[in-house]
């Protein structure tokens, strides 16, 4: 199979729709990361997602719909606060876990009774979703457990020859996956941290909990059960105040003949100024936007990435640290 990369426009959208309606899978851009999409009611196509990625069969998918799509077609909305969340944050990097009406195939929800739904903010993705007017289920468009792609070329490097088409919508500006929020109960619960923070949700709903994922729990959300986001080189994580330990680890790697790179906030540039650096930026949003891009850049040049943790886990940093811990093991 030859994999094409096409800039997202009306012609490429038409081609993508045709492929999707014929039980194929297509890589699509969103504002968070690139997704590997299939029509959510098509079991044959959905199974291809799991095959192409090597994804565990109990790791559910998120259904993506356009901004004017009626979520009541797919799910039961029990609580009034859900409508407030939709009005405030959708389209955007928020995924809602709701009670499923069984429209999306059982393979996509892994046989569960809930469905995860979001409305991407990316304009090109919205055009595609509006054109097909069907739920497109999609995990990140990469080999399972590898770092998620934020550029079309990242998808190509992982899935070349496995899928027919990658729609190129530029670099994903959000940089980490959506916040996943369970809204089946009276108080919303964050299943996966992201760009829509606990504080933001609380400001709308009055309360918000953080889920504790326990062994044996039924998985309602992707990104909570398995190791994820890992680069193809070694990666280790040090705390924000362990700069001396970072330098020691760097020097030890050099003596062993390895190529170490330090991945950190830009504020550490002067401290590590004579070292190989992967600079993430300054603000939480900038760091989130650059995280996967720098991990994927680093795996090409480094034998080991030495990551420096964020100063706290408030707001967007909660999502960044969730990804850093999983990517560094």
SETI-604273 format. One record per residue (C-alpha): residue in one letter; x, y, z. Coordinates in steps of 0.05 Angstrom, whole numbers. Example, Ala and Ser with C-alpha at 12.3 -4.5 7.8 and 13.67 -1.06 7.14 Angstrom:
% SETI-604273
{pt A,{246,-90,156}}
{pt S,{273,-21,143}}
This chain:
% SETI-604273
{pt X,{0,0,0}}
{pt X,{25,69,-18}}
{pt X,{12,122,35}}
{pt X,{-4,192,9}}
{pt X,{4,257,48}}
{pt X,{-44,310,22}}
{pt X,{-54,380,47}}
{pt X,{-124,385,75}}
{pt X,{-170,419,26}}
{pt X,{-236,405,-9}}
{pt X,{-205,354,-57}}
{pt X,{-168,315,-4}}
{pt X,{-229,317,41}}
{pt X,{-270,286,-15}}
{pt X,{-218,232,-23}}
{pt X,{-217,219,52}}
{pt X,{-292,213,56}}
{pt X,{-292,163,-2}}
{pt X,{-240,121,33}}
{pt X,{-276,124,100}}
{pt X,{-343,104,69}}
{pt X,{-308,43,38}}
{pt X,{-284,15,105}}
{pt X,{-215,46,102}}
{pt X,{-177,84,155}}
{pt X,{-149,155,146}}
{pt X,{-102,196,188}}
{pt X,{-133,263,205}}
{pt X,{-108,326,239}}
{pt X,{-138,353,303}}
{pt X,{-117,411,348}}
{pt X,{-88,361,399}}
{pt X,{-53,305,360}}
{pt X,{-64,269,294}}
{pt X,{-117,214,296}}
{pt X,{-126,149,258}}
{pt X,{-199,151,238}}
{pt X,{-252,103,216}}
{pt X,{-328,107,212}}
{pt X,{-352,89,281}}
{pt X,{-410,46,258}}
{pt X,{-366,4,212}}
{pt X,{-338,-56,251}}
{pt X,{-292,-77,193}}
{pt X,{-259,-9,190}}
{pt X,{-254,-2,266}}
{pt X,{-218,-69,271}}
{pt X,{-167,-42,221}}
{pt X,{-149,14,270}}
{pt X,{-130,-38,323}}
{pt X,{-92,-79,272}}
{pt X,{-53,-20,242}}
{pt X,{-33,7,310}}
{pt X,{-23,-59,346}}
{pt X,{-71,-31,398}}
{pt X,{-98,-74,455}}
{pt X,{-170,-94,442}}
{pt X,{-194,-68,510}}
{pt X,{-170,3,498}}
{pt X,{-232,43,474}}
{pt X,{-234,96,420}}
{pt X,{-260,167,420}}
{pt X,{-316,186,372}}
{pt X,{-304,252,336}}
{pt X,{-363,293,310}}
{pt X,{-373,361,279}}
{pt X,{-395,421,320}}
{pt X,{-468,418,299}}
{pt X,{-476,344,311}}
{pt X,{-530,324,360}}
{pt X,{-495,283,415}}
{pt X,{-562,255,435}}
{pt X,{-558,211,373}}
{pt X,{-500,173,404}}
{pt X,{-508,180,479}}
{pt X,{-554,194,537}}
{pt X,{-542,260,572}}
{pt X,{-567,254,644}}
{pt X,{-541,317,677}}
{pt X,{-553,391,661}}
{pt X,{-480,410,674}}
{pt X,{-461,370,612}}
{pt X,{-496,422,567}}
{pt X,{-457,477,603}}
{pt X,{-392,441,588}}
{pt X,{-411,432,515}}
{pt X,{-428,506,509}}
{pt X,{-363,528,543}}
{pt X,{-311,481,516}}
{pt X,{-335,447,452}}
{pt X,{-309,447,399}}
{pt X,{-243,440,436}}
{pt X,{-196,391,471}}
{pt X,{-249,361,516}}
{pt X,{-276,290,511}}
{pt X,{-340,271,547}}
{pt X,{-354,200,570}}
{pt X,{-429,187,567}}
{pt X,{-476,128,569}}
{pt X,{-477,99,499}}
{pt X,{-540,87,458}}
{pt X,{-504,32,420}}
{pt X,{-498,68,353}}
{pt X,{-423,64,351}}
{pt X,{-400,-8,342}}
{pt X,{-380,-51,402}}
{pt X,{-309,-57,376}}
{pt X,{-299,19,384}}
{pt X,{-324,20,456}}
{pt X,{-291,-48,472}}
{pt X,{-358,-77,492}}
{pt X,{-371,-24,545}}
{pt X,{-435,14,561}}
{pt X,{-404,83,554}}
{pt X,{-378,123,495}}
{pt X,{-325,178,493}}
{pt X,{-343,236,446}}
{pt X,{-309,301,427}}
{pt X,{-313,357,376}}
{pt X,{-244,376,350}}
{pt X,{-230,450,341}}
{pt X,{-185,441,281}}
{pt X,{-219,475,222}}
{pt X,{-198,423,170}}
{pt X,{-221,366,214}}
{pt X,{-287,401,225}}
{pt X,{-296,406,150}}
{pt X,{-284,331,142}}
{pt X,{-331,313,199}}
{pt X,{-386,359,172}}
{pt X,{-378,329,102}}
{pt X,{-385,257,125}}
{pt X,{-435,274,181}}
{pt X,{-419,209,218}}
{pt X,{-380,195,281}}
{pt X,{-307,181,265}}
{pt X,{-273,141,319}}
{pt X,{-198,154,325}}
{pt X,{-140,141,371}}
{pt X,{-73,175,359}}
{pt X,{-44,159,290}}
{pt X,{18,122,312}}
{pt X,{42,52,330}}
{pt X,{14,35,398}}
{pt X,{55,60,458}}
{pt X,{99,105,414}}
{pt X,{99,180,422}}
{pt X,{35,211,393}}
{pt X,{43,249,326}}
{pt X,{33,324,321}}
{pt X,{55,330,248}}
{pt X,{36,292,185}}
{pt X,{108,268,177}}
{pt X,{105,237,246}}
{pt X,{46,195,223}}
{pt X,{82,176,159}}
{pt X,{144,154,197}}
{pt X,{102,105,238}}
{pt X,{48,82,189}}
{pt X,{77,89,119}}
{pt X,{51,31,77}}
{pt X,{-3,13,128}}
{pt X,{-55,66,112}}
{pt X,{-75,99,46}}
{pt X,{-79,172,65}}
{pt X,{-54,224,115}}
{pt X,{-90,291,114}}
{pt X,{-38,345,129}}
{pt X,{-68,400,171}}
{pt X,{-2,429,198}}
{pt X,{27,421,267}}
{pt X,{-24,406,322}}
{pt X,{-23,466,366}}
{pt X,{-50,434,430}}
{pt X,{5,382,430}}
{pt X,{-25,332,480}}
{pt X,{-88,292,477}}
{pt X,{-156,319,500}}
{pt X,{-179,319,572}}
{pt X,{-226,259,582}}
{pt X,{-283,273,630}}
{pt X,{-332,222,656}}
{pt X,{-400,257,660}}
{pt X,{-444,197,675}}
{pt X,{-449,216,749}}
{pt X,{-472,277,788}}
{pt X,{-400,303,794}}
{pt X,{-354,301,733}}
{pt X,{-290,260,739}}
{pt X,{-226,271,699}}
{pt X,{-202,204,671}}
{pt X,{-144,234,632}}
{pt X,{-115,303,644}}
{pt X,{-106,351,586}}
{pt X,{-113,423,564}}
{pt X,{-182,432,595}}
{pt X,{-162,433,668}}
{pt X,{-196,414,733}}
{pt X,{-200,487,751}}
{pt X,{-234,504,685}}
{pt X,{-285,448,694}}
{pt X,{-299,467,766}}
{pt X,{-313,538,745}}
{pt X,{-370,512,701}}
{pt X,{-396,453,742}}
{pt X,{-380,475,813}}
{pt X,{-341,412,827}}
{pt X,{-294,363,793}}
{pt X,{-260,299,815}}
{pt X,{-197,263,792}}
{pt X,{-208,189,778}}
{pt X,{-165,138,812}}
{pt X,{-151,82,763}}
{pt X,{-147,15,798}}
{pt X,{-126,-54,774}}
{pt X,{-186,-90,746}}
{pt X,{-227,-28,731}}
{pt X,{-265,-27,665}}
{pt X,{-229,22,620}}
{pt X,{-274,81,599}}
{pt X,{-219,124,569}}
{pt X,{-157,114,526}}
{pt X,{-90,133,556}}
{pt X,{-101,106,627}}
{pt X,{-83,32,627}}
{pt X,{-20,21,586}}
{pt X,{48,53,577}}
{pt X,{42,107,525}}
{pt X,{78,163,490}}
{pt X,{147,130,493}}
{pt X,{203,152,446}}
{pt X,{246,100,411}}
{pt X,{306,117,455}}
{pt X,{315,112,530}}
{pt X,{282,167,570}}
{pt X,{289,184,644}}
{pt X,{254,236,687}}
{pt X,{284,280,741}}
{pt X,{248,328,787}}
{pt X,{249,403,775}}
{pt X,{299,416,831}}
{pt X,{348,360,812}}
{pt X,{391,399,763}}
{pt X,{456,372,793}}
{pt X,{431,301,785}}
{pt X,{411,316,713}}
{pt X,{482,340,698}}
{pt X,{512,279,732}}
{pt X,{467,233,691}}
{pt X,{486,271,627}}
{pt X,{561,266,641}}
{pt X,{555,192,658}}
{pt X,{520,179,592}}
{pt X,{575,216,555}}
{pt X,{629,174,588}}
{pt X,{591,111,566}}
{pt X,{594,135,494}}
{pt X,{520,153,491}}
{pt X,{487,215,461}}
{pt X,{447,248,517}}
{pt X,{398,305,508}}
{pt X,{364,344,563}}
{pt X,{291,362,552}}
{pt X,{269,420,595}}
{pt X,{234,486,602}}
{pt X,{270,545,568}}
{pt X,{286,575,637}}
{pt X,{339,520,646}}
{pt X,{377,538,583}}
{pt X,{431,577,620}}
{pt X,{440,523,672}}
{pt X,{451,470,618}}
{pt X,{480,518,567}}
{pt X,{538,473,544}}
{pt X,{494,411,537}}
{pt X,{451,382,482}}
{pt X,{382,410,494}}
{pt X,{310,399,473}}
{pt X,{276,463,497}}
{pt X,{201,459,509}}
{pt X,{186,533,518}}
{pt X,{162,575,577}}
{pt X,{87,575,588}}
{pt X,{47,512,605}}
{pt X,{10,517,538}}
{pt X,{74,525,499}}
{pt X,{106,466,535}}
{pt X,{46,422,521}}
{pt X,{47,442,448}}
{pt X,{120,423,441}}
{pt X,{125,361,484}}
{pt X,{113,306,433}}
{pt X,{148,344,378}}
{pt X,{211,347,421}}
{pt X,{206,274,442}}
{pt X,{201,254,369}}
{pt X,{258,301,350}}
{pt X,{299,273,408}}
{pt X,{292,200,389}}
{pt X,{327,215,323}}
{pt X,{389,245,354}}
{pt X,{394,218,425}}
{pt X,{409,152,458}}
{pt X,{377,178,522}}
{pt X,{330,236,535}}
{pt X,{338,265,605}}
{pt X,{272,301,620}}
{pt X,{263,353,674}}
{pt X,{195,354,708}}
{pt X,{149,414,711}}
{pt X,{152,458,774}}
{pt X,{82,435,795}}
{pt X,{22,396,770}}
{pt X,{-29,451,770}}
{pt X,{-72,467,709}}
{pt X,{-43,445,642}}
{pt X,{20,419,677}}
{pt X,{-23,361,703}}
{pt X,{-31,336,632}}
{pt X,{42,349,615}}
{pt X,{66,309,675}}
{pt X,{18,252,660}}
{pt X,{50,246,591}}
{pt X,{121,255,617}}
{pt X,{114,200,668}}
{pt X,{86,151,618}}
{pt X,{138,169,564}}
{pt X,{197,163,612}}
{pt X,{174,100,646}}
